[in-house]
Amino acid sequence: MLFRYRLVRTSMQLIRRLLGARVSIMGRENIPAHGPYIVVLNHTSVVDTPVLLMAFPVMPWRFFAVEKWKYHPIYGPLMAWLGAIYVRRDEVDRQQLREALAALEAGTVFGLAPEATRSFTGKMMAAKDGAAYLAARTHVPILPVGLVNNDVLFANVKQWRRTAIEVHVGRPFLLPEADARVRSKDLPAYTHLIMVQIAALLPPRYHGHYADSAALAALLRGEDPWPHCLALVANGNGAA
């Protein structure tokens, strides 16, 4: 299995050079030595997964991928080869959730973009509850990752400009107050906490839907964001 990742990673490095991009990794020391853990990231480009694989150590991955890529003649077989679980854009069925949970229980690293779709503006969008559900069910650490400048890579290539891609790896964290039962009413607060952890790693131009979040402001001040996440849900604004 690791041979697949080494081969693809080498190929990606060659493509990166052809595209005139360099990748800088900040917070590499925050990457756990082994799984299980869940990697969550902002999603702005088709190169997000390749950049993630270049930034992290060579290891087995499982990850959600939008079903449309399953039928792509190149990306479809390649992503499946690397461990993709194909899902509909707005829906993850029980079998797919069981497969993801089984991967985490087996100690595998699992990656997903909580927004569930790519942002074409680069700005963060309101997230779905999938990452929160998996983390609450398994009680594994969540590793936030902020990707910078993936969204401008192809525009820069067209103008013969180099792109400085940045991968910001935050510190792993656990969901607070999680117990053995996953209650749907708890998921919006957990999702908001996950998203502001990602946003805190990014420049303000990426904050988008979470730009005015009191939880994000608290986190950037070095304070606990969790009470603000709970307050949002109590006020009926869990996705705000």
For each residue, the residues with C-beta under 8 A, 3 or more apart:
1: 4 5 60
2: 5 6 58 59 60
3: 6 7
4: 1 7 8 81 82
5: 1 2 8 9 53 58 59 60 61 82
6: 2 3 9 10 58
7: 3 4 10 11
8: 4 5 11 12 53 78 82
9: 5 6 12 13 53 54 58
10: 6 7 13 14
11: 7 8 14 15
12: 8 9 15 16 50 53 54
13: 9 10 16 17 54
14: 10 11 17 18
15: 11 12 18 19 50
16: 12 13 19 21 22 23 54
17: 13 14 20 21
18: 14 15
19: 15 16 153 157 163
20: 17 156 157 160 161 162 163
21: 16 17 153 162 163 164 165
22: 16 162 163 164 165
23: 16 51 54 55 165 166 167
24: 164 165 166 167
25: 28 55 167 169
26: 166 167 168 169
27: 30 31 168 169 170 171 201
28: 25 31 55 169
29:
30: 27 143 169 170 171 172
31: 27 28 56 57 143 169
32: 35 37 141 143 172
33:
34: 59 107
35: 32 59 104 107 108 109 110 140
36: 103 104 105 106 107 108 109 110 138 140
37: 32 109 110 140 141 142 143 172
38: 104 109 110 111 112 131 134 135 138 140 141 142 143
39: 52 56 109 110 111 112 143 145
40: 111 112 113 114 131 142 143 144 145 194 197 198
41: 48 52 111 113 144 145 146 147 198
42: 113 115 119 124 145 146 147 198 199 202 206
43: 48 113 115 117 118 119
44: 48 118 119 122 147 150 151 206
45: 48 118 147 150 151 153 154
46: 75 118
47: 50 51 150 153
48: 41 43 44 45 51 52 113 147 150
49: 52 53 63 65 79 111
50: 12 15 47 53 54
51: 23 47 48 54 55 147 150 165 167
52: 39 41 48 49 55 56 111 145 147 167
53: 5 8 9 12 49 50 56 61 82
54: 9 12 13 16 23 50 51
55: 23 25 28 51 52 167 169
56: 31 39 52 53 59 109
57: 31
58: 2 5 6 9
59: 2 5 34 35 56 109
60: 1 2 5 83 108 109
61: 5 53 82 83 108 109 110 111
62: 83 84 85 99 100 103 108 109 110 111
63: 49 83 84 85 110 111 112
64: 84 85 86 87 92 96 100 111 112 113 130
65: 49 69 70 79 84 85 86 87
66: 69 86 87 88 89 116 117
67: 70 86 87 88 89
68: 71 72 89
69: 65 66 72 75 76 79 84 86
70: 65 67 76 79 80 84 86
71: 68 76
72: 68 69 75 76
73: 76 77
74: 77 78
75: 46 69 72 78 79
76: 69 70 71 72 73 79 80
77: 73 74 80 81
78: 8 74 75 81 82
79: 49 65 69 70 75 76 82 84
80: 70 76 77 83 84 86
81: 4 77 78
82: 4 5 8 53 61 78 79
83: 60 61 62 63 80 103 108
84: 62 63 64 65 69 70 79 80
85: 62 63 64 65 96 99 100
86: 64 65 66 67 69 70 80 96
87: 64 65 66 67 91 92 93 96
88: 66 67 91 92 93
89: 66 67 68 116 117
90: 116 128
91: 87 88
92: 64 87 88 96 97 130
93: 87 88 96 97
94: 97 98
95: 98 99
96: 64 85 86 87 92 93 99 100
97: 92 93 94 100 101 133 134
98: 94 95 101 102
99: 62 85 95 96 102 103
100: 62 64 85 96 97 103 104 110 134
101: 97 98 104 105 134 137 138
102: 98 99 105 106
103: 36 62 83 99 100 106 108 110
104: 35 36 38 100 101 107 108 110 134 138 140
105: 36 101 102 138
106: 36 102 103
107: 34 35 36 104
108: 35 36 60 61 62 83 103 104
109: 35 36 37 38 39 56 59 60 61 62
110: 35 36 37 38 39 61 62 63 100 103 104 134
111: 38 39 40 41 49 52 61 62 63 64
112: 38 39 40 63 64 130 131 134
113: 40 41 42 43 48 64 116 117 118
114: 40 127 128 130 131 132 191 194 195 198
115: 42 43 118 119 124 125 126 127 128
116: 66 89 90 113 127 128 130
117: 43 66 89 113 125
118: 43 44 45 46 113 115
119: 42 43 44 115 122 123 124 125 151 208
120:
121: 151 208
122: 44 119 151 152 205 206 208
123: 119 205 206 207 208 209
124: 42 115 119 127 195 198 199 202 206 207 208 209 210
125: 115 117 119 208 209
126: 115 209 239
127: 114 115 116 124 131 191 194 195 239
128: 90 114 115 116 131 191
129: 132 133 184 187 188 190 191
130: 64 92 112 114 116 133 134
131: 38 40 112 114 127 128 134 135 142 191 194
132: 114 129 135 136 175 187 190 191 194
133: 97 129 130 136 137 182 187
134: 38 97 100 101 104 110 112 130 131 137 138
135: 38 131 132 138 139 140 142 174 175 178 190 194
136: 132 133 139 175 178 182 186 187 190
137: 101 133 134 182
138: 36 38 101 104 105 134 135
139: 135 136 174 175 178
140: 35 36 37 38 104 135
141: 32 37 38 172 173 174
142: 37 38 40 131 135 172 173 174 175 194 197
143: 30 31 32 37 38 39 40 169 170 172
144: 40 41 169 170 173 194 197 198 200 201
145: 39 40 41 42 52 167 168 169 170 198 201
146: 41 42 166 167 168 170 198 199 200 201 202 206
147: 41 42 44 45 48 51 52 150 165 166 167 168
148: 165 166 167 168 202 203 206
149: 152 153 163 164 165 166
150: 44 45 47 48 51 147 153 165
151: 44 45 119 121 122
152: 122 149 155 156 163
153: 19 21 45 47 149 150 156 157 163 165
154: 45 157 158
155: 152 158 159
156: 20 152 153 159 161 162 163
157: 19 20 153 154 160 161 163
158: 154 155
159: 155 156
160: 20 157
161: 20 156 157
162: 20 21 22 156
163: 19 20 21 22 149 152 153 156 157
164: 21 22 24 149
165: 21 22 23 24 51 147 148 149 150 153
166: 23 24 26 146 147 148 149
167: 23 24 25 26 51 52 55 145 146 147 148
168: 26 27 145 146 147 148 201 202
169: 25 26 27 28 30 31 55 143 144 145 201
170: 27 30 143 144 145 146 173 197 198 200 201
171: 27 30
172: 30 32 37 141 142 143
173: 141 142 144 170 197
174: 135 139 141 142 178
175: 132 135 136 139 142 178 190 193
176: 193 226
177: 186
178: 135 136 139 174 175 186 190
179:
180:
181:
182: 133 136 137 186 187
183: 186 187
184: 129 187
185: 188 233
186: 136 177 178 182 183 189 190
187: 129 132 133 136 182 183 184 190 191
188: 129 185 191 192 232 233 238 239
189: 186 192 193 226 229 230 232 233 238
190: 129 132 135 136 175 178 186 187 193 194 229
191: 114 127 128 129 131 132 187 188 194 195 238 239
192: 188 189 195 196 210 213 215 229 232 233 238 239 240
193: 175 176 189 190 196 197 215 225 226 229
194: 40 114 127 131 132 135 142 144 190 191 197 198
195: 114 124 127 191 192 198 199 209 210
196: 192 193 199 200 210 213 215 216 219 225 229
197: 40 142 144 170 173 193 194 200 201 219 225
198: 40 41 42 114 124 144 145 146 170 194 195 201 202
199: 42 124 146 195 196 202 206 207 210 213 216
200: 144 146 170 196 197 216 219 220
201: 27 144 145 146 168 169 170 197 198
202: 42 124 146 148 168 198 199 206 207
203: 148 206
204: 207 211
205: 122 123
206: 42 44 122 123 124 146 148 199 202 203
207: 123 124 199 202 204 210 211 213 216
208: 119 121 122 123 124 125 211
209: 123 124 125 126 195 239 240
210: 124 192 195 196 199 207 213 216
211: 204 207 208 216
212:
213: 192 196 199 207 210 216 217 228 232 240
214: 217 218 228 231 232
215: 192 193 196 218 219 225 226 228 229 232
216: 196 199 200 207 210 211 213 219 220 225
217: 213 214 220 221 228
218: 214 215 221 223 224 225 227 228
219: 196 197 200 215 216 222 223 225
220: 200 216 217
221: 217 218
222: 219
223: 218 219
224: 218 227
225: 193 196 197 215 216 218 219 228 229
226: 176 189 193 215 229 230
227: 218 224 230 231
228: 213 214 215 217 218 225 231 232
229: 189 190 192 193 196 215 225 226 232 233
230: 189 226 227 233 234
231: 214 227 228 234 235
232: 188 189 192 213 214 215 228 229 235 237 238 240
233: 185 188 189 192 229 230 236 237 238
234: 230 231
235: 231 232
236: 233
237: 232 233 240
238: 188 189 191 192 232 233
239: 126 127 188 191 192 209
240: 192 209 213 232 237
